[in-house]
């Protein structure tokens, strides 16, 4: 189960990246990425992608507020996409503890991003998770 969810997070990160860089159709891209990754949980990937899209403005705001001095455009594109998925899981999803969501995001950033992506994602997600003004994994949507 954990491996399937990890692959699902990667699939969604790839969809977001492909959409940013080439403007691909996100649903087609998700189906292709899930298929190529083999063991990904397509239902979980759908929930992640639709959640990121439904809460895009709130996610952008949280990311920018907790990455002082960084605009979304200045961020490494992979780190930015990983942050959207990780921030969605922290703020809106209730299926994984915050530590799990953060570790997954950091691992994906290390695997697919630059040498500094893992540290950057860790710093931003840690700041979001420990912000008393934000209810991490809140239920109210």
C-alpha positions as CSV (number, residue, x, y, z in Angstrom):
1,X,0.0,0.0,0.0
2,X,2.7,2.5,0.9
3,X,4.6,1.9,-2.3
4,X,1.4,2.4,-4.3
5,X,0.7,5.7,-2.6
6,X,4.3,6.8,-3.1
7,X,4.0,6.1,-6.8
8,X,0.7,8.0,-6.9
9,X,2.4,11.0,-5.4
10,X,5.1,10.8,-8.1
11,X,2.5,10.5,-10.8
12,X,0.7,13.7,-9.6
13,X,3.9,15.6,-9.3
14,X,4.7,14.6,-12.9
15,X,1.3,15.7,-14.1
16,X,1.7,19.1,-12.4
17,X,5.2,19.5,-13.9
18,X,4.1,18.5,-17.4
19,X,1.2,20.9,-17.2
20,X,3.5,23.7,-16.1
21,X,6.1,23.0,-18.7
22,X,4.0,21.9,-21.7
23,X,0.4,22.6,-20.9
24,X,-0.7,19.0,-21.3
25,X,-4.2,17.7,-20.5
26,X,-3.9,16.8,-16.8
27,X,-6.3,13.9,-16.9
28,X,-4.6,12.3,-19.9
29,X,-1.3,12.9,-18.3
30,X,-2.4,11.3,-15.0
31,X,-3.7,8.2,-16.7
32,X,-0.4,7.8,-18.7
33,X,1.8,8.4,-15.6
34,X,-0.2,6.0,-13.4
35,X,0.0,3.4,-16.2
36,X,3.8,3.9,-16.7
37,X,4.5,3.7,-13.0
38,X,2.7,0.4,-12.9
39,X,1.7,0.0,-9.3
40,X,0.3,3.4,-8.5
41,X,-3.1,3.7,-6.8
42,X,-5.1,5.5,-9.5
43,X,-7.9,6.4,-7.1
44,X,-5.5,8.0,-4.6
45,X,-3.7,9.9,-7.5
46,X,-7.1,11.2,-8.7
47,X,-7.9,12.5,-5.1
48,X,-4.5,14.2,-4.9
49,X,-4.7,15.8,-8.3
50,X,-8.3,17.0,-7.9
51,X,-7.5,18.2,-4.3
52,X,-4.5,20.2,-5.5
53,X,-6.5,21.8,-8.3
54,X,-9.5,22.5,-6.1
55,X,-7.4,24.2,-3.4
56,X,-4.7,25.8,-5.7
57,X,-5.1,29.3,-4.4
58,X,-4.9,28.3,-0.8
59,X,-1.9,26.1,-1.4
60,X,-0.1,28.8,-3.3
61,X,-0.7,31.2,-0.4
62,X,0.5,28.8,2.2
63,X,3.6,27.9,0.2
64,X,4.6,31.5,-0.5
65,X,4.0,32.6,3.1
66,X,6.2,29.8,4.4
67,X,9.0,30.3,1.8
68,X,10.2,33.8,2.7
69,X,11.9,35.5,-0.2
70,X,10.7,32.9,-2.7
71,X,8.1,33.4,-5.4
72,X,6.5,30.4,-7.0
73,X,8.3,31.3,-10.3
74,X,11.7,31.4,-8.6
75,X,11.3,27.9,-7.1
76,X,12.7,24.8,-8.8
77,X,9.7,23.5,-10.9
78,X,10.0,20.0,-9.3
79,X,10.1,21.4,-5.8
80,X,7.1,23.6,-6.5
81,X,5.1,20.7,-7.8
82,X,6.1,18.5,-4.8
83,X,5.2,21.3,-2.5
84,X,1.7,21.6,-4.0
85,X,1.1,17.8,-3.4
86,X,2.7,17.9,0.1
87,X,0.9,21.0,1.2
88,X,-2.4,19.6,0.0
89,X,-1.8,16.5,2.1
90,X,-0.9,18.6,5.2
91,X,-3.8,21.0,5.0
92,X,-6.7,19.1,3.4
93,X,-6.1,15.3,3.3
94,X,-6.8,13.2,6.4
95,X,-5.4,9.9,5.2
96,X,-1.8,10.2,6.2
97,X,-0.2,11.7,9.3
98,X,1.6,15.0,8.7
99,X,5.1,13.3,9.2
100,X,4.3,10.8,6.5
101,X,3.1,13.4,4.1
102,X,6.2,15.4,4.7
103,X,8.6,12.5,4.4
104,X,7.0,11.4,1.2
105,X,7.4,14.9,-0.3
106,X,11.0,15.2,0.8
107,X,11.9,11.8,-0.6
108,X,10.3,12.7,-4.0
109,X,12.0,16.1,-4.1
110,X,15.4,14.4,-3.4
111,X,14.8,11.8,-6.1
112,X,13.5,14.1,-8.8
113,X,14.7,17.6,-8.0
114,X,18.0,19.4,-7.6
115,X,20.5,18.8,-4.9
116,X,18.8,21.4,-2.7
117,X,15.2,20.4,-3.4
118,X,14.8,18.1,-0.5
119,X,16.1,20.6,2.0
120,X,13.9,23.3,0.5
121,X,10.7,21.2,0.6
122,X,11.5,20.1,4.1
123,X,11.9,23.7,5.3
124,X,8.7,24.9,3.7
125,X,6.5,21.9,4.7
126,X,8.0,22.0,8.3
127,X,7.1,25.7,8.5
128,X,3.5,25.0,7.3
129,X,3.1,22.0,9.7
130,X,4.3,24.0,12.7
131,X,2.4,27.2,12.0
132,X,-0.2,27.6,14.8
133,X,-2.4,29.7,12.5
134,X,-2.9,26.7,10.2
135,X,-4.8,23.7,11.1
136,X,-2.8,20.8,9.6
137,X,-5.0,18.0,8.3
138,X,-8.1,20.0,9.1
139,X,-11.4,18.5,8.3
140,X,-13.3,21.6,7.3
141,X,-13.0,21.9,3.5
